[in-house]
């Protein structure tokens, strides 16, 4: 890992790194916040997965999470949302919901995407292996959260790998890619037309199959323009109820899909995770 930036922040350190990813076959960047408590010993880690069009820096500069993380003694890692580089394929029409900035946290199986678009393995395997070498982190104590496409990614990662995380939360997640235009476009391209292969990346399907229940918190803005067509939060509520999964799913009246929404409740989410990481 090559450190490319460092800023003092609430007594801690906001860092940015570049490294060569073997899984994605390209150079990648990620951001890491270390709270002041990391100076005296390893601290637990919260993963943050961002949404469509984002990089590793959106959350770092807009969410205001460092103040809470410093108070709670939590490190936060924010990966990028897709592979990057001149040789990495993008949406042929230049749309925002496929290709660069839209990795959907899946392992693509269809050309031309399958060479680079393996964000599931990158977040679950390659990047944790790099962070395990960092003396300031206790990677055995980890939770995961995210927003929109990243909320989808966080829920999928946690439900498929409950032994890896102590808790999971999401802001305005894409709850069922099987049942929304964003999901149908991305999973159709990355995985192909067989919708049965999409089920492994659909939270509503995974809830029905889950045998181990993690603490789960979801916040959804009531004024979110994407709620009805793309996010489909009622499907998540119905799936959790049918599966008997003890999820806390809250509708926050008046809030939209923006980082103003995330900034308003990120403290509650980090406190939620800290309660399970102690």
C-alpha positions in Angstrom: 0.0 0.0 0.0 1.2 3.5 -0.9 -0.1 6.3 1.4 -1.1 9.2 -0.8 -2.8 11.6 1.7 -3.1 12.3 5.4 -5.1 14.9 7.3 -5.5 15.5 11.0 -9.2 15.1 11.9 -10.8 15.1 15.4 -7.5 14.0 17.0 -7.2 11.1 14.6 -5.8 10.6 11.1 -7.8 10.6 7.8 -5.6 8.6 5.4 -5.8 7.6 1.7 -4.0 4.7 0.1 -3.3 3.4 -3.4 -2.5 -0.2 -4.2 -2.5 -2.7 -7.0 -5.5 -5.0 -6.9 -4.9 -8.5 -8.2 -8.6 -9.3 -7.9 -9.7 -6.3 -10.0 -6.6 -6.2 -12.2 -6.1 -2.4 -11.8 -4.9 0.2 -9.4 -7.3 1.1 -6.6 -7.6 3.7 -3.9 -9.3 3.6 -0.5 -9.7 5.9 2.5 -9.2 5.0 6.1 -10.0 7.0 9.2 -8.0 6.1 12.4 -9.4 7.5 15.6 -7.1 8.9 18.3 -7.5 5.7 20.3 -5.5 3.9 17.6 -2.3 5.4 18.9 -2.5 3.2 22.0 -3.8 -0.1 20.5 -5.8 -1.8 17.8 -9.3 -0.4 17.3 -12.4 -2.1 15.7 -13.3 -1.4 12.1 -16.4 -0.3 10.4 -16.7 -0.8 6.6 -18.5 1.8 4.6 -19.7 1.0 1.1 -20.8 4.0 -1.1 -23.4 4.3 -3.8 -23.6 4.9 -7.5 -21.2 7.5 -9.0 -19.2 7.7 -5.7 -15.5 7.1 -5.1 -13.8 6.4 -1.7 -13.9 10.1 -0.9 -17.6 11.1 -0.9 -18.3 9.6 2.5 -15.1 10.9 3.9 -15.8 14.5 3.0 -19.6 14.7 3.3 -20.9 12.4 6.0 -19.2 14.0 9.0 -18.5 10.6 10.5 -15.1 11.3 11.9 -16.3 13.2 14.9 -18.5 10.3 16.0 -15.8 7.7 15.1 -13.3 9.6 17.2 -15.6 9.6 20.2 -16.4 5.9 19.9 -12.9 4.7 19.0 -13.9 3.3 15.6 -11.8 3.1 12.4 -13.7 3.5 9.2 -12.5 2.1 5.8 -14.2 3.4 2.6 -13.3 1.5 -0.5 -14.0 2.7 -4.0 -17.2 1.6 -5.7 -15.8 0.0 -8.8 -12.5 -0.9 -10.6 -10.9 2.1 -12.3 -8.5 2.7 -15.2 -8.3 3.3 -18.9 -8.6 -0.4 -19.7 -11.6 -0.9 -17.4 -14.9 -1.1 -19.4 -17.6 1.4 -18.8 -21.2 1.7 -19.9 -21.1 2.1 -23.7 -23.7 4.9 -23.5 -21.9 6.7 -20.6 -24.7 6.1 -18.1 -24.1 6.5 -14.4 -25.7 3.2 -13.3 -23.3 0.7 -15.0 -19.6 0.4 -15.3 -17.3 2.9 -13.6 -18.7 4.0 -10.2 -21.3 1.2 -10.4 -19.7 -2.0 -9.5 -22.7 -3.2 -7.4 -20.4 -5.3 -5.2 -20.8 -8.4 -7.3 -18.4 -10.8 -9.0 -19.2 -10.4 -12.7 -19.3 -13.5 -14.8 -20.0 -12.1 -18.2 -17.6 -10.5 -20.7 -16.3 -7.8 -20.9 -17.0 -7.2 -17.2 -15.6 -10.4 -15.7 -12.0 -9.4 -15.9 -12.2 -6.4 -13.6 -15.7 -6.2 -12.0 -15.2 -8.4 -9.0 -16.0 -6.0 -6.2 -17.5 -8.7 -4.0 -14.2 -10.5 -3.7 -12.3 -7.3 -3.4 -14.3 -6.0 -0.4 -14.6 -9.4 1.3 -11.2 -10.9 0.6 -8.4 -8.7 -0.9 -8.8 -5.5 1.0 -9.3 -7.1 4.4 -6.1 -9.1 3.8 -4.3 -5.8 3.2 -5.8 -4.1 6.3 -5.0 -7.2 8.5 -1.4 -6.1 8.2 -2.2 -2.7 9.7 -1.1 -2.6 13.4 -3.8 0.0 14.3 -6.7 -2.2 13.4 -8.4 -5.1 15.1 -9.9 -6.7 12.0 -11.5 -9.5 14.1 -14.0 -6.9 15.3 -15.7 -5.5 12.2 -19.1 -4.2 11.2 -20.4 -3.0 7.8 -22.7 -0.3 6.5 -23.4 1.6 3.3 -25.7 3.8 1.2 -28.0 3.0 -1.7 -25.9 0.6 -4.0 -23.5 0.4 -1.0 -26.4 -0.4 1.3 -27.2 -3.3 -1.0 -23.6 -4.3 -0.9 -23.3 -4.1 2.9 -26.5 -6.2 3.5 -25.5 -8.8 0.9 -21.9 -9.1 2.4 -23.2 -9.4 5.9 -26.1 -11.9 5.2 -23.8 -14.1 3.1 -20.9 -13.9 5.6 -22.4 -13.4 9.1 -19.3 -14.8 10.8 -17.3 -11.9 9.4 -19.3 -9.0 10.9 -20.7 -8.1 14.3 -23.5 -5.9 12.9 -24.8 -4.4 9.6 -26.6 -1.2 8.7 -27.7 0.7 5.6 -29.0 4.0 4.4 -31.6 3.8 1.7 -30.4 0.5 0.3 -31.3 -1.0 -3.0 -33.3 -3.8 -1.3 -34.1 -6.1 -4.2 -32.0 -5.8 -7.4 -34.3 -8.5 -8.8 -37.1 -6.0 -8.7 -35.8 -2.6 -9.8 -34.4 -1.0 -12.9 -31.0 -0.3 -11.5 -30.6 -4.0 -10.4 -32.0 -5.4 -13.6 -29.6 -3.4 -15.7 -26.5 -4.0 -13.6 -27.0 -7.7 -12.7 -28.2 -8.4 -16.3 -24.9 -7.0 -17.6 -22.6 -8.4 -15.0 -24.2 -11.8 -14.5 -26.2 -12.5 -17.6 -29.9 -13.1 -18.3 -30.4 -16.1 -15.9 -32.1 -14.4 -13.0 -31.5 -17.3 -10.7 -27.9 -16.3 -10.6 -29.0 -12.8 -9.3 -30.5 -14.3 -6.1 -27.2 -14.4 -4.4 -27.0 -10.6 -4.5 -30.6 -9.9 -3.5 -31.2 -9.0 0.1 -34.8 -10.0 0.1 -33.9 -13.5 -1.1 -31.0 -13.8 1.3 -33.1 -12.9 4.3 -35.3 -15.9 3.6 -32.3 -18.2 3.6 -30.5 -16.7 6.6 -29.8 -19.0 9.6 -27.8 -16.6 11.7 -29.3 -13.2 12.6 -27.0 -10.2 12.8 -28.1 -7.0 14.4 -29.5 -5.1 11.4 -30.5 -1.4 11.2 -31.9 0.4 8.1 -32.8 4.0 7.7 -34.9 5.1 4.7 -35.8 8.7 3.9 -39.5 9.3 3.4 -38.9 12.0 0.7 -36.4 9.9 -1.2 -37.2 10.2 -5.0 -35.9 6.7 -5.6 -37.9 4.9 -2.9 -40.8 3.6 -4.9 -39.1 2.5 -8.1 -35.5 1.7 -7.2 -35.1 1.0 -3.5 -38.3 -0.9 -2.7 -38.0 -0.8 1.1 -41.5 -2.4 1.6 -40.1 -5.5 0.0 -37.3 -5.6 2.6 -39.9 -5.1 5.4 -42.0 -7.9 4.1 -39.0 -10.3 3.6 -37.7 -9.6 7.2 -41.2 -10.2 8.6 -41.7 -13.4 6.6 -38.2 -14.7 7.7 -38.6 -13.7 11.3 -35.4 -11.7 11.0 -35.3 -9.1 13.8 -34.4 -6.1 11.7 -34.9 -2.4 12.7 -36.2 -0.6 9.6 -37.0 3.1 10.1 -38.7 5.5 7.8 -37.3 9.0 8.4 -40.0 11.5 7.3 -38.8 14.4 5.1 -35.3 13.1 4.4 -34.1 12.5 0.8 -31.4 10.4 -0.7 -28.5 12.8 -0.2 -25.6 12.9 2.1 -27.6 15.4 4.2 -29.7 12.4 5.2 -26.6 10.3 5.9 -25.0 13.1 8.0 -28.1 13.4 10.1 -28.1 9.8 11.2 -24.5 8.5 10.8 -23.9 9.1 14.6 -26.7 6.7 15.5 -25.4 4.1 13.0 -21.9 4.3 14.4 -23.1 4.1 17.9 -25.2 1.0 16.9 -22.1 -0.7 15.6 -20.0 0.4 18.5 -22.4 -1.4 20.8 -21.7 -4.6 19.1 -18.0 -4.2 18.6 -16.9 -3.5 22.2 
